[in-house]
């Protein structure tokens, strides 16, 4: 589908906030390589990493970028740079609301509750699509997962979707991924106009506010602030959630 330009250009607003929340699966938080667990010594590890780098999409992306972003936009040499790079190098198979498969983005929320609502909705949809014939409702009855709360600060200008009514087609809740088609086209339009990102109302948490940052260099002081276990339990056809903080040694 060709991009159809949205007639209303969103206003550019100064955005200065600390500690916005982005939840990512805990298994992706650590740096390093799993090859260290199987290598006998440093020489073997070096050889294994060289071979892995020739075929590993993640490593190739960090060295060469992907079709929508080059290594010159990525960040290196700062604490937790790998977390920032991953957000841009590993878009979802269908993209997300304001990015397509050619380029990822850093999504975050002002309130932690909003981040939880976003993650829980998507996890619930994923579970609902699974078929487990041996279970009573033929769907997974429970899922336990751990997420880390990564916080970051911003001091830049973002385009704000105001008034909201003018951008309703970018904020449709379903069906996914079809409802992403218009906002992805809108994001491509803004990227061409050198936008830094968008501030928009959360689609999954009433009253919540989210941001999508298009530029890796604008993510200030990314740091891990906490770990949480999310339990989704199937109850009368609906997944109910329970969240508890996990102590990390």
N, CA and C of each residue as an Amber inpcrd file, in Angstrom:
protein
   747
   0.8450000  -1.1990000   0.0000000   0.0000000   0.0000000   0.0000000
   0.8720000   1.2380000   0.0000000   0.5780000   2.2080000  -0.8690000
   1.3350000   3.4540000  -0.8910000   0.9870000   4.2920000   0.3210000
   1.9990000   5.0210000   0.8200000   1.7640000   5.8740000   1.9790000
   0.8620000   7.0370000   1.5820000  -0.2160000   7.2190000   2.3270000
  -1.1000000   8.3570000   2.1260000  -0.8090000   9.3800000   3.2150000
  -0.4090000  10.5630000   2.7970000   0.0400000  11.5660000   3.7550000
  -1.1090000  12.0240000   4.6350000  -0.8980000  12.0200000   5.9360000
  -1.8950000  12.5180000   6.8700000  -1.8800000  14.0430000   6.8150000
  -3.0480000  14.6210000   6.6500000  -3.1360000  16.0540000   6.3710000
  -2.6940000  16.9240000   7.5430000  -2.9610000  16.4600000   8.7560000
  -2.6850000  17.2880000   9.9370000  -1.2990000  16.9670000  10.4710000
  -0.3940000  17.9350000  10.4440000   0.9450000  17.7430000  10.9960000
   0.8960000  17.9530000  12.5060000   1.3460000  16.9830000  13.2890000
   1.2580000  17.1360000  14.7430000   2.1990000  18.2200000  15.2410000
   1.8090000  18.8990000  16.3110000   2.6650000  19.9590000  16.8480000
   3.9390000  19.3940000  17.4640000   5.0190000  20.1500000  17.3430000
   6.2940000  19.7700000  17.9480000   6.3620000  20.3680000  19.3390000
   6.6300000  19.5170000  20.3350000   6.6630000  19.9720000  21.7230000
   7.9700000  19.5770000  22.3940000   8.4550000  20.4520000  23.2770000
   9.6260000  20.1070000  24.0870000   9.2360000  18.9820000  25.0390000
  10.0910000  17.9880000  25.1370000   9.8030000  16.8410000  26.0070000
  11.0110000  16.6210000  26.9060000  10.8730000  16.9850000  28.1570000
  11.9500000  16.8350000  29.1380000  11.4120000  16.0500000  30.3250000
  11.7600000  14.7870000  30.3730000  11.2830000  13.9200000  31.4530000
  12.3390000  12.8960000  31.7970000  12.3440000  12.5040000  33.0560000
  13.2720000  11.4920000  33.5450000  12.5150000  10.2100000  33.8660000
  13.2070000   9.0900000  33.6670000  12.7060000   7.8120000  34.1530000
  11.5050000   7.2520000  33.4380000  11.4360000   7.3920000  32.1040000
  10.3710000   6.7100000  31.3770000  10.6410000   5.2120000  31.3590000
   9.5720000   4.4230000  31.3270000   9.6640000   2.9790000  31.5410000
   9.5170000   2.2030000  30.2340000  10.4270000   1.2350000  30.0560000
  10.3450000   0.2940000  28.9380000  10.5710000  -1.1060000  29.5040000
   9.6130000  -1.9900000  29.3540000   9.7360000  -3.3560000  29.8520000
  10.2680000  -4.2620000  28.7460000  11.3270000  -5.0060000  29.0520000
  11.8340000  -5.9940000  28.1030000  12.0280000  -7.3070000  28.8560000
  11.9070000  -8.4450000  28.1640000  12.1310000  -9.7350000  28.8290000
  13.5000000  -9.7720000  29.4990000  13.5400000 -10.2710000  30.7180000
  14.7760000 -10.2360000  31.5090000  15.9270000 -10.9470000  30.8090000
  15.6310000 -11.9840000  30.0250000  16.6990000 -12.7490000  29.3780000
  17.4950000 -11.9100000  28.3940000  16.9340000 -10.7720000  27.9550000
  17.6350000  -9.9260000  26.9980000  18.4290000  -8.8030000  27.6680000
  18.3640000  -8.7170000  28.9880000  18.9980000  -7.6010000  29.6840000
  20.5100000  -7.7370000  29.7650000  20.9840000  -8.9650000  29.8790000
  22.4090000  -9.1520000  30.1150000  23.2010000  -9.0080000  28.8250000
  24.4210000  -8.5210000  28.9620000  25.3290000  -8.4720000  27.8260000
  26.0830000  -9.7780000  27.7160000  27.1750000  -9.7680000  26.9620000
  27.9930000 -10.9680000  26.8360000  27.4170000 -11.9350000  25.8240000
  27.8780000 -13.1770000  25.8880000  27.4800000 -14.1920000  24.9280000
  27.3350000 -15.5430000  25.6120000  26.3620000 -16.3170000  25.1790000
  26.1670000 -17.6560000  25.7390000  27.3030000 -18.5800000  25.3370000
  28.0990000 -18.2160000  24.3340000  29.2150000 -19.0600000  23.9190000
  30.2450000 -19.2100000  25.0290000  30.2840000 -18.2370000  25.9430000
  31.2460000 -18.3120000  27.0430000  30.9900000 -19.5300000  27.9250000
  29.7600000 -20.0260000  27.9180000  29.4240000 -21.1750000  28.7650000
  29.9530000 -22.4890000  28.1990000  30.2690000 -22.5180000  26.8980000
  30.6940000 -23.7750000  26.2860000  32.1420000 -23.7510000  25.8100000
  32.7720000 -22.5870000  25.8100000  34.1690000 -22.5020000  25.3720000
  35.0970000 -22.9710000  26.4900000  36.1650000 -23.6970000  26.1130000
  37.1230000 -24.2000000  27.0970000  38.0870000 -23.1270000  27.5780000
  38.4150000 -22.1790000  26.7250000  39.3540000 -21.1380000  27.1040000
  39.1030000 -19.9040000  26.2500000  39.8750000 -18.8260000  26.5120000
  39.6710000 -17.5590000  25.8080000  39.9320000 -17.6940000  24.3110000
  40.9280000 -18.4960000  23.9240000  41.2330000 -18.6650000  22.4970000
  40.0690000 -19.3290000  21.7700000  39.5020000 -20.3780000  22.3980000
  38.3610000 -21.0430000  21.7830000  37.1680000 -20.0950000  21.7010000
  36.9670000 -19.3050000  22.7600000  35.8590000 -18.3560000  22.7560000
  36.0140000 -17.3550000  21.6140000  37.2360000 -16.8630000  21.4070000
  37.4700000 -15.9040000  20.3280000  37.1520000 -16.5080000  18.9730000
  37.5740000 -17.7660000  18.7610000  37.3020000 -18.4260000  17.4870000
  35.8100000 -18.6550000  17.2860000  35.1160000 -19.0540000  18.3610000
  33.6820000 -19.3040000  18.2640000  32.9120000 -18.0220000  17.9810000
  33.3300000 -16.9210000  18.6040000  32.6450000 -15.6510000  18.3830000
  32.8700000 -15.1500000  16.9600000  34.0640000 -15.3980000  16.4100000
  34.3420000 -15.0040000  15.0360000  33.4310000 -15.7520000  14.0720000
  33.2880000 -17.0700000  14.3000000  32.4120000 -17.8700000  13.4550000
  30.9590000 -17.4550000  13.6300000  30.5550000 -17.2300000  14.8700000
  29.1840000 -16.8270000  15.1520000  28.8650000 -15.4900000  14.4910000
  29.8320000 -14.5740000  14.5190000  29.5980000 -13.2550000  13.9470000
  29.3410000 -13.2750000  12.4630000  29.8450000 -14.2900000  11.7760000
  29.6570000 -14.3760000  10.3260000  28.2410000 -14.8010000   9.9530000
  27.5060000 -15.4130000  10.8990000  26.1840000 -15.9580000  10.5850000
  25.0880000 -15.4190000  11.4930000  25.4480000 -14.7060000  12.5460000
  24.4810000 -14.2420000  13.5350000  23.8490000 -12.9260000  13.0810000
  22.5170000 -12.9240000  12.9020000  21.8340000 -11.7180000  12.4240000
  22.0030000 -10.5470000  13.3800000  22.0100000 -10.8410000  14.6930000
  22.1600000  -9.7530000  15.6640000  23.5080000  -9.0700000  15.5120000
  24.5810000  -9.8750000  15.4240000  25.9090000  -9.2980000  15.3070000
  26.0780000  -8.5940000  13.9690000  25.5580000  -9.1960000  12.9000000
  25.6280000  -8.5440000  11.6050000  24.8990000  -7.2010000  11.6220000
  23.7720000  -7.1490000  12.3190000  23.0350000  -5.8960000  12.4260000
  23.8320000  -4.8300000  13.1530000  24.5410000  -5.2080000  14.2200000
  25.3160000  -4.2360000  14.9700000  26.4890000  -3.7110000  14.1470000
  27.0200000  -4.5480000  13.2590000  28.1540000  -4.1200000  12.4410000
  27.7110000  -3.3650000  11.1870000  26.5880000  -3.7740000  10.6100000
  26.1960000  -3.2390000   9.3110000  24.8290000  -2.5620000   9.3080000
  24.1090000  -2.6070000  10.4390000  22.7740000  -2.0480000  10.4700000
  21.7790000  -2.9820000   9.7890000  20.5500000  -2.4870000   9.6170000
  19.5450000  -3.2040000   8.8420000  19.0360000  -2.2250000   7.7930000
  18.0600000  -2.6330000   7.0180000  17.7160000  -1.8300000   5.8420000
  17.2650000  -0.4120000   6.1880000  16.6600000  -0.2330000   7.3640000
  16.1320000   1.0860000   7.7060000  17.0040000   1.9180000   8.6280000
  18.1300000   1.3830000   9.0780000  18.9900000   2.1380000  10.0020000
  20.4280000   1.6700000   9.8150000  21.3530000   2.6120000   9.8030000
  22.7630000   2.2850000   9.5860000  23.5120000   2.3140000  10.9170000
  24.7060000   1.7220000  10.9760000  25.4930000   1.7670000  12.2150000
  25.8100000   3.1830000  12.6800000  25.7720000   4.1590000  11.7650000
  26.0980000   5.5350000  12.1390000  25.0460000   6.1490000  13.0580000
  23.8290000   5.5990000  13.0470000  22.7890000   6.0860000  13.9520000
  22.7910000   5.3530000  15.2880000  23.3880000   4.1810000  15.3350000
  23.3750000   3.3840000  16.5580000  24.3550000   3.9510000  17.5790000
  24.2260000   3.5240000  18.8290000  25.0950000   4.0310000  19.8920000
  26.0180000   2.9290000  20.3850000  27.2460000   3.3120000  20.6940000
  28.2730000   2.3920000  21.1680000  29.0580000   3.0930000  22.2770000
  29.6950000   2.3020000  23.1230000  30.6240000   2.8510000  24.0920000
  30.0020000   3.5800000  25.2570000  28.6910000   3.4180000  25.4770000
  28.0380000   3.9870000  26.6540000  27.4380000   2.8440000  27.4540000
  27.2130000   3.0330000  28.7440000  26.6080000   1.9590000  29.5360000
  25.2660000   1.5270000  28.9480000  25.1070000   0.2190000  28.8010000
  23.8600000  -0.3920000  28.3310000  23.5280000  -0.0440000  26.8750000
  24.5580000   0.2510000  26.0860000  24.3290000   0.5630000  24.6740000
  23.6650000  -0.6060000  23.9540000  23.9650000  -1.8470000  24.3800000
  23.3880000  -3.0080000  23.6960000  21.8690000  -3.0550000  23.8140000
  21.3410000  -2.5250000  24.9310000  19.8930000  -2.4840000  25.1200000
  19.2660000  -1.5060000  24.1340000  19.9110000  -0.3700000  23.9440000
  19.3970000   0.6300000  22.9990000  19.4730000   0.0920000  21.5770000
  20.6070000  -0.4820000  21.2120000  20.7580000  -0.9910000  19.8510000
  19.7130000  -2.0520000  19.5310000  19.4600000  -2.9320000  20.4850000
  18.5150000  -4.0240000  20.2500000  17.1270000  -3.5060000  19.8780000
  16.7180000  -2.3920000  20.4760000  15.3910000  -1.8470000  20.1920000
  15.2430000  -1.4660000  18.7240000  16.3520000  -1.0510000  18.1020000
  16.3000000  -0.5800000  16.7160000  16.6530000  -1.6640000  15.7040000
  17.3850000  -2.6840000  16.1420000  17.8450000  -3.7150000  15.2180000
  16.9340000  -4.9280000  15.1560000  15.9700000  -5.0330000  16.0800000
  15.1320000  -6.2300000  16.1330000  13.6440000  -5.8770000  16.1830000
  13.1280000  -5.2850000  15.1010000  11.6890000  -5.0270000  15.0710000
  10.8990000  -6.3280000  15.0660000   9.6640000  -6.2600000  15.5200000
   8.7870000  -7.4330000  15.5040000   8.5150000  -7.8580000  14.0600000
   8.0890000  -9.1030000  13.8620000   7.8660000  -9.6030000  12.4920000
   6.9130000  -8.7490000  11.6600000   5.9360000  -8.0930000  12.3030000
   5.0190000  -7.2070000  11.5920000   5.2760000  -5.7350000  11.9270000
   6.3670000  -5.4600000  12.6390000   6.5780000  -4.1130000  13.1260000
   5.7100000  -3.8430000  14.3430000   5.6900000  -2.5940000  14.7780000
   4.8430000  -2.1650000  15.8880000   4.0380000  -0.9530000  15.4240000
   3.3890000  -0.2760000  16.3430000   2.4590000   0.7760000  15.9250000
   3.1250000   1.8470000  15.0670000   4.2960000   2.3170000  15.4860000
   4.9280000   3.4190000  14.7610000   6.2870000   3.0300000  14.1660000
   6.4790000   1.7710000  13.8670000   7.6620000   1.3510000  13.1080000
   7.3300000   0.0980000  12.3210000   7.9390000  -0.0130000  11.1470000
   7.7200000  -1.2090000  10.3540000   8.8940000  -2.1680000  10.5270000
   8.9930000  -3.1850000   9.6800000   9.9970000  -4.2250000   9.8640000
  11.3960000  -3.7840000   9.4610000  11.5280000  -2.6250000   8.8310000
  12.8430000  -2.1840000   8.3770000  13.6360000  -1.4550000   9.4580000
  12.9610000  -1.0700000  10.5380000  13.6350000  -0.2510000  11.5470000
  12.8360000  -0.3110000  12.8400000  13.5000000  -0.6550000  13.9440000
  12.8240000  -0.6710000  15.2340000  12.7490000   0.7220000  15.8430000
  12.3070000   0.7900000  17.0770000  12.1750000   2.0650000  17.7810000
  12.1690000   1.7920000  19.2790000  12.3740000   2.8290000  20.0600000
  12.3560000   2.7280000  21.5270000  11.0010000   3.2060000  22.0180000
  10.1860000   2.2720000  22.4780000   8.8830000   2.6020000  23.0530000
   9.0160000   2.6600000  24.5680000   8.3550000   3.6250000  25.1760000
   8.4010000   3.7630000  26.6260000   7.1340000   4.4670000  27.0880000
   6.9070000   4.4200000  28.3930000   5.7180000   5.0400000  28.9680000
   6.1050000   5.8880000  30.1680000   5.3310000   6.9260000  30.4060000
   5.6120000   7.7940000  31.5530000   5.3990000   7.0400000  32.8630000
   4.3670000   6.1980000  32.9140000   4.0690000   5.4450000  34.1300000
   4.3540000   3.9620000  33.9080000   4.8790000   3.3150000  34.9460000
   5.1510000   1.8870000  34.8700000   3.8730000   1.1000000  34.6230000
   2.7530000   1.5480000  35.2170000   1.4840000   0.8500000  35.0290000
   1.0930000   0.7800000  33.5500000   1.4370000   1.8190000  32.8130000
   1.1230000   1.8260000  31.3800000   1.9520000   0.7830000  30.6450000
   3.2300000   0.6750000  30.9940000   4.0710000  -0.3460000  30.3760000
   3.5460000  -1.7460000  30.6670000   3.1300000  -1.9760000  31.9250000
   2.5470000  -3.2800000  32.2620000   1.3070000  -3.5640000  31.4170000
   0.4360000  -2.5740000  31.2810000  -0.8020000  -2.7660000  30.5230000
  -0.5050000  -3.1170000  29.0740000   0.4850000  -2.4660000  28.5000000
   0.8490000  -2.7460000  27.1110000   1.3700000  -4.1820000  26.9660000
   2.2960000  -4.5660000  27.8370000   2.8810000  -5.9030000  27.7560000
   1.8200000  -6.9760000  28.0130000   1.0110000  -6.7870000  29.0280000
   0.0000000  -7.7890000  29.3910000  -1.0080000  -7.9830000  28.2630000
  -1.4050000  -6.9080000  27.6190000  -2.3580000  -7.0430000  26.5110000
  -1.7620000  -7.8830000  25.3890000  -0.5390000  -7.5730000  25.0100000
   0.0850000  -8.2920000  23.9040000   0.3620000  -9.7590000  24.2570000
   0.8010000 -10.0050000  25.5020000   1.0330000 -11.3870000  25.9110000
  -0.2790000 -12.1720000  25.9220000  -1.3390000 -11.5500000  26.4020000
  -2.6330000 -12.2180000  26.4240000  -3.1290000 -12.5640000  25.0340000
  -2.9350000 -11.6480000  24.0850000  -3.3250000 -11.9260000  22.7040000
  -2.5130000 -13.0790000  22.1280000  -1.2250000 -13.1060000  22.4420000
  -0.3730000 -14.1830000  21.9530000  -0.8270000 -15.5340000  22.4950000
  -1.1280000 -15.5840000  23.7850000  -1.5790000 -16.8440000  24.3850000
  -2.9230000 -17.2850000  23.8130000  -3.7940000 -16.3210000  23.5540000
  -5.1250000 -16.6530000  23.0470000  -5.0730000 -17.2730000  21.6600000
  -3.9840000 -17.0190000  20.9280000  -3.8530000 -17.5660000  19.5810000
  -3.2460000 -18.9740000  19.5840000  -2.7460000 -19.4160000  20.7310000
  -2.1240000 -20.7280000  20.8130000  -3.1800000 -21.8100000  21.0320000
  -2.9010000 -22.9960000  20.5280000  -3.8220000 -24.1300000  20.6790000
  -3.1040000 -25.2420000  21.4320000  -3.6780000 -25.6450000  22.5780000
  -3.1340000 -26.7390000  23.3840000  -4.2730000 -27.7490000  23.5790000
  -4.3830000 -28.7250000  22.6880000  -5.5550000 -29.6130000  22.6800000
  -5.8040000 -30.3240000  23.9930000  -4.7430000 -30.6410000  24.7520000
  -4.9380000 -31.4370000  25.9570000  -5.4720000 -30.6340000  27.1510000
  -5.5400000 -29.3130000  27.0460000  -6.0550000 -28.4910000  28.1410000
  -7.5450000 -28.2330000  27.9680000  -8.2770000 -28.0080000  29.0680000
  -9.7380000 -27.8650000  28.9980000 -10.2140000 -26.8070000  28.0020000
  -9.5760000 -25.6430000  27.9850000  -9.9920000 -24.5870000  27.0620000
  -9.1170000 -24.5320000  25.8140000  -8.2610000 -25.5400000  25.6680000
  -7.3770000 -25.6700000  24.5090000  -6.4790000 -24.4510000  24.3050000
  -6.1940000 -23.7860000  25.3740000  -5.2470000 -22.6720000  25.3710000
  -4.3610000 -22.7990000  26.5980000  -3.1730000 -22.1910000  26.6010000
  -2.3490000 -22.2300000  27.8140000  -3.1280000 -21.6660000  28.9960000
  -3.0950000 -22.3850000  30.1300000  -3.8700000 -21.9250000  31.2850000
  -3.0870000 -20.9690000  32.1740000  -1.7630000 -20.9490000  32.0360000
  -0.9690000 -20.0410000  32.8510000   0.3630000 -19.7700000  32.1510000
   0.8630000 -18.5740000  32.3310000   2.1930000 -18.2280000  31.8340000
   2.8840000 -17.3610000  32.8750000   4.1300000 -17.6960000  33.1790000
   4.9650000 -16.8890000  34.0570000   6.1160000 -16.3310000  33.2310000
   6.3220000 -15.0500000  33.3050000   7.4270000 -14.4350000  32.5740000
   8.0220000 -13.3200000  33.4190000   9.3010000 -13.0350000  33.1670000
   9.9940000 -11.9740000  33.9020000  10.3990000 -10.8610000  32.9460000
  10.1590000  -9.6460000  33.3980000  10.5030000  -8.4630000  32.6160000
  11.3200000  -7.5050000  33.4650000  12.2700000  -6.8420000  32.8240000
  13.0550000  -5.8050000  33.4850000  12.5250000  -4.4360000  33.0810000
  12.4610000  -3.5600000  34.0600000  12.0420000  -2.1760000  33.8420000
  13.2830000  -1.3520000  33.5030000  13.4190000  -1.0160000  32.2370000
  14.5230000  -0.1630000  31.8000000  14.0310000   1.2720000  31.7230000
  14.7090000   2.1370000  32.4440000  14.3330000   3.5450000  32.4520000
  15.3260000   4.3640000  31.6370000  14.8480000   5.4830000  31.1030000
  15.7040000   6.3940000  30.3570000  15.1270000   7.7950000  30.4540000
  15.9670000   8.7690000  30.1990000  15.5730000  10.1720000  30.2580000
  15.5430000  10.7540000  28.8500000  14.7730000  11.8310000  28.6960000
  14.6590000  12.4880000  27.3980000  14.6980000  14.0020000  27.5790000
  15.3600000  14.6480000  26.6410000  15.4070000  16.1100000  26.6030000
  15.4900000  16.5130000  25.1310000  14.3480000  16.5030000  24.4850000
  14.3180000  16.7350000  23.0470000  12.9460000  17.2600000  22.6540000
  12.7030000  17.3370000  21.3730000  11.3880000  17.7060000  20.8780000
  10.7290000  16.5310000  20.1860000   9.5020000  16.2120000  20.5820000
   8.7280000  15.1460000  19.9620000   7.4570000  15.7390000  19.3640000
   6.9630000  15.0820000  18.3350000   5.6520000  15.4520000  17.8030000
   4.5670000  14.8290000  18.6880000   3.5890000  15.6290000  19.0650000
   2.5190000  15.1690000  19.9540000   1.2330000  14.9970000  19.1640000
   0.5750000  13.8790000  19.3540000  -0.6740000  13.6210000  18.6380000
  -1.8160000  14.3730000  19.3180000  -1.8630000  15.6530000  19.0470000
  -2.8850000  16.5430000  19.6040000  -3.4290000  17.4370000  18.4930000
  -4.7620000  17.5940000  18.4470000  -5.7620000  16.8920000  19.2520000
  -5.8540000  15.4160000  18.8510000  -6.1770000  14.5890000  19.7980000
  -6.1890000  13.1420000  19.5760000  -7.1360000  12.7620000  18.4410000
  -8.2540000  13.4720000  18.3450000  -9.2610000  13.1260000  17.3500000
  -8.7110000  13.2010000  15.9280000  -7.7320000  14.0550000  15.7080000
  -7.1750000  14.2150000  14.3640000  -6.3170000  13.0330000  13.9450000
  -5.9530000  12.1940000  14.9100000  -5.0580000  11.0730000  14.6330000
  -5.6750000   9.7400000  15.0430000  -6.9920000   9.6990000  15.0550000
  -7.6900000   8.4860000  15.5120000  -7.2890000   7.2670000  14.7050000
  -7.0110000   7.4280000  13.4070000  -6.6590000   6.2760000  12.5810000
  -5.2930000   5.7090000  12.9350000  -4.4910000   6.4670000  13.6830000
  -3.1930000   5.9640000  14.1470000  -3.2900000   5.2660000  15.4960000
  -4.4580000   5.3110000  16.1120000  -4.6140000   4.7960000  17.4700000
  -5.7050000   3.7310000  17.5570000  -5.9650000   3.0550000  16.4580000
  -6.9510000   1.9790000  16.4720000  -6.4150000   0.8080000  17.2920000
  -7.2350000   0.2090000  18.1770000  -6.7390000  -0.8750000  19.0390000
  -6.6200000  -2.2250000  18.3580000  -7.3770000  -2.4580000  17.2920000
  -7.4000000  -3.7780000  16.6520000  -7.9440000  -3.6160000  15.2330000
  -7.7720000  -4.6530000  14.4040000  -7.0030000  -5.8810000  14.6460000
  -5.5080000  -5.6500000  14.4410000  -4.7090000  -6.3870000  15.1750000
  -3.2500000  -6.3370000  15.0480000  -2.8260000  -7.5020000  14.1450000
  -1.9850000  -7.2860000  13.1340000  -1.2030000  -6.0760000  12.8520000
  -1.8520000  -5.1220000  11.8590000  -3.0650000  -5.4250000  11.3830000
  -3.6690000  -4.5820000  10.3530000  -3.8160000  -3.1250000  10.7910000
  -4.1130000  -2.9240000  12.0870000  -4.3170000  -1.5450000  12.5710000
  -3.0100000  -0.7530000  12.6290000  -1.8730000  -1.4190000  12.3910000
  -0.5870000  -0.7170000  12.3810000  -0.2740000  -0.0850000  11.0250000
  -1.0380000  -0.4220000  10.0060000  -0.6760000   0.0070000   8.6520000
  -0.6320000   1.5360000   8.5320000  -1.6670000   2.2190000   8.9860000
  -1.6990000   3.6830000   8.8710000  -0.6680000   4.3560000   9.7790000
  -0.5620000   3.9920000  11.0740000   0.4620000   4.6530000  11.8910000
   1.8850000   4.3850000  11.4250000   2.1410000   3.1980000  10.8430000
   3.4750000   2.9440000  10.3070000   3.7620000   3.8670000   9.1280000
   2.7750000   4.0600000   8.2730000   2.9480000   4.9870000   7.1550000
   3.1600000   6.4090000   7.6650000   2.4370000   6.7750000   8.7000000
   2.5780000   8.0910000   9.3140000   3.9810000   8.2700000   9.8870000
   4.4950000   7.2280000  10.5330000   5.8440000   7.3030000  11.1070000
   6.8940000   7.4500000  10.0000000   6.7180000   6.7380000   8.9020000
   7.6560000   6.8980000   7.7840000   7.6390000   8.3240000   7.2560000
   6.4530000   8.9040000   7.2210000   6.3160000  10.2960000   6.7960000
   7.0900000  11.2220000   7.7210000   6.9390000  11.0180000   9.0330000
   7.6280000  11.8780000  10.0010000   9.1390000  11.6610000   9.9680000
   9.5650000  10.4110000   9.7840000  11.0000000  10.1340000   9.6960000
  11.6320000  10.8950000   8.5340000  10.9380000  10.9250000   7.4040000
  11.4480000  11.6690000   6.2500000  11.5610000  13.1560000   6.5580000
  10.7320000  13.6240000   7.4930000  10.7540000  15.0330000   7.8730000
  11.6690000  15.2810000   9.0770000  12.5020000  14.2630000   9.3970000
  13.5140000  14.3500000  10.4510000  12.9150000  14.4740000  11.8550000
  11.7840000  13.8400000  12.0630000  11.1750000  13.8170000  13.3910000
  12.0210000  12.9870000  14.3520000  12.0180000  13.3840000  15.6260000
  12.6990000  12.6060000  16.6720000  11.8190000  11.5130000  17.2480000
  10.5060000  11.6740000  17.1460000   9.6040000  10.6870000  17.7200000
   8.2360000  11.2850000  17.9960000   7.4160000  10.5140000  18.6840000
   6.0100000  10.8610000  18.8850000   5.6290000  10.6470000  20.3470000
   4.8410000  11.5600000  20.8790000   4.1600000  11.3760000  22.1620000
   2.6960000  11.0840000  21.8530000   2.1460000  10.0180000  22.4470000
   0.7890000   9.6410000  22.0850000   0.1000000   8.9530000  23.2640000
  -1.2250000   8.9670000  23.2920000  -1.9510000   8.2900000  24.3780000
  -1.8810000   6.7810000  24.2180000  -1.6880000   6.0920000  25.3240000
  -1.6320000   4.6350000  25.2910000  -2.9490000   4.0640000  24.7840000
  -2.8540000   3.0850000  23.9110000  -4.0450000   2.4150000  23.3970000
  -4.5310000   1.3440000  24.3630000  -3.6480000   0.8800000  25.2530000
  -3.9870000  -0.2360000  26.1520000  -4.2120000   0.1840000  27.5960000
  -3.9430000   1.4430000  27.9260000  -4.0760000   1.9080000  29.3080000
  -4.6980000   3.2950000  29.2950000  -5.9750000   3.3620000  29.6340000
  -6.6920000   4.6360000  29.6030000  -5.9920000   5.6720000  30.4830000
  -5.7120000   6.8200000  29.9200000  -5.0570000   7.8870000  30.6670000
  -3.5460000   7.8150000  30.6420000  -2.9780000   6.7230000  30.1070000
  -1.5310000   6.5750000  30.0420000  -0.9440000   7.2880000  28.8380000
   0.3190000   7.6490000  28.9470000   1.0190000   8.3400000  27.8650000
   2.2670000   7.5630000  27.4810000   2.4450000   7.3650000  26.1830000
   3.6050000   6.6540000  25.6590000   4.4240000   7.5710000  24.7590000
   5.6700000   7.1880000  24.5510000   6.5040000   7.8450000  23.5590000
   7.1420000   6.7660000  22.6960000   7.3980000   7.1240000  21.4550000
   8.2300000   6.3060000  20.5840000   9.3450000   7.2150000  20.1030000
  10.5820000   6.8150000  20.4170000  11.7530000   7.6040000  20.0440000
  12.3740000   6.9860000  18.8040000  12.4870000   7.7710000  17.7370000
  13.0400000   7.2660000  16.4790000  14.5680000   7.2620000  16.4590000
  15.2170000   7.9970000  17.3560000  16.6600000   8.2330000  17.2650000
  17.3910000   7.6440000  18.4710000  18.2530000   6.6570000  18.2760000
  18.9680000   6.0340000  19.4010000  19.7650000   7.0280000  20.2470000
  20.3590000   8.0310000  19.6310000  21.2250000   8.9590000  20.3620000
  20.4640000   9.8350000  21.3490000  19.1380000   9.8630000  21.2660000
  18.3380000  10.7140000  22.1420000  17.9190000  10.0130000  23.4290000
  18.2850000   8.7400000  23.5820000  17.9400000   7.9870000  24.7940000
  19.0510000   8.2080000  25.8110000  18.7320000   8.9100000  26.8680000
  19.7300000   9.3430000  27.8400000  19.7360000   8.4150000  29.0570000
  20.9300000   7.9810000  29.4490000  21.1390000   7.2220000  30.6820000
  20.2010000   6.0180000  30.8070000  20.2050000   5.1070000  29.8470000
  19.3850000   3.8950000  30.0000000  19.8980000   3.0480000  31.1610000
  19.0010000   2.6610000  32.0720000  19.4300000   1.8800000  33.2420000
  18.3000000   0.9460000  33.6680000  18.7140000  -0.1810000  34.2140000
  17.7490000  -1.1670000  34.7140000  17.3290000  -0.7820000  36.1190000
  16.0120000  -0.6650000  36.3130000  15.5050000  -0.1610000  37.5840000
  14.7850000  -1.2010000  38.4190000  14.4570000  -2.3420000  37.8570000
  13.7390000  -3.3470000  38.6290000  13.3490000  -4.5210000  37.7530000
  13.0290000  -5.6330000  38.4010000  12.6060000  -6.8520000  37.7000000
  11.2610000  -7.2870000  38.2580000  10.3800000  -7.7350000  37.3610000
   9.0290000  -8.0980000  37.7610000   8.6180000  -9.4180000  37.1170000
   7.8650000 -10.1910000  37.8780000   7.2680000 -11.4080000  37.3350000
   5.8150000 -11.1150000  36.9940000   5.4410000 -11.4550000  35.7800000
   4.0650000 -11.2800000  35.3350000   3.4410000 -12.6640000  35.1670000
   2.3610000 -12.8990000  35.8870000   1.6190000 -14.1490000  35.7600000
   0.3170000 -13.8800000  35.0290000   0.0900000 -14.6340000  33.9670000
  -1.1900000 -14.5840000  33.2690000  -1.8840000 -15.9200000  33.4660000
  -3.0930000 -15.8610000  34.0150000  -3.8310000 -17.0860000  34.3430000
  -5.1970000 -17.0370000  33.6870000  -5.5300000 -18.1220000  32.9910000
  -6.8010000 -18.1930000  32.2770000  -7.9290000 -18.4730000  33.2650000
  -8.8660000 -17.5420000  33.3460000  -9.9950000 -17.6610000  34.2690000
 -11.2770000 -17.3200000  33.5290000 -12.1320000 -18.3190000  33.3650000
 -13.4070000 -18.1410000  32.6680000 -13.2220000 -17.4550000  31.3120000
 -12.2640000 -17.9460000  30.5610000 -12.0680000 -17.4860000  29.1950000
 -11.2530000 -16.2150000  29.0410000 -10.7910000 -15.6430000  30.1620000
 -10.0360000 -14.3860000  30.1060000  -8.7380000 -14.5350000  30.8760000
  -7.6810000 -13.9630000  30.3640000  -6.4040000 -13.9880000  31.0690000
  -6.3480000 -12.8650000  32.0990000  -6.1980000 -13.2800000  33.3640000
  -6.0480000 -12.3220000  34.4590000  -4.5740000 -12.2120000  34.8140000
  -4.1540000 -11.0160000  35.1750000  -2.7280000 -10.7900000  35.4170000
  -2.4310000 -10.5530000  36.8910000  -1.2430000 -10.9630000  37.2780000
  -0.7230000 -10.7130000  38.6180000   0.7400000 -10.3230000  38.4660000
   1.1240000  -9.2390000  39.1190000   2.4830000  -8.7030000  38.9830000
   3.1430000  -8.6550000  40.3460000   4.3660000  -9.1170000  40.4320000
   5.1150000  -8.9630000  41.6720000   6.5760000  -8.6800000  41.3620000
   7.1820000  -7.8930000  42.2130000   8.5710000  -7.5270000  42.0180000
   9.4800000  -8.7020000  42.3980000  10.5770000  -8.8600000  41.6640000
  11.5240000  -9.9370000  41.8870000  12.8190000  -9.3220000  42.4040000
  13.3600000  -9.9100000  43.4690000  14.6280000  -9.4510000  43.9810000
  15.7510000 -10.0310000  43.1280000  16.6620000  -9.1630000  42.6850000
  17.7800000  -9.5770000  41.8480000  19.0630000  -9.4370000  42.6550000
  19.7860000 -10.5340000  42.7750000  21.0190000 -10.4990000  43.5590000
  22.1420000  -9.8160000  42.7750000
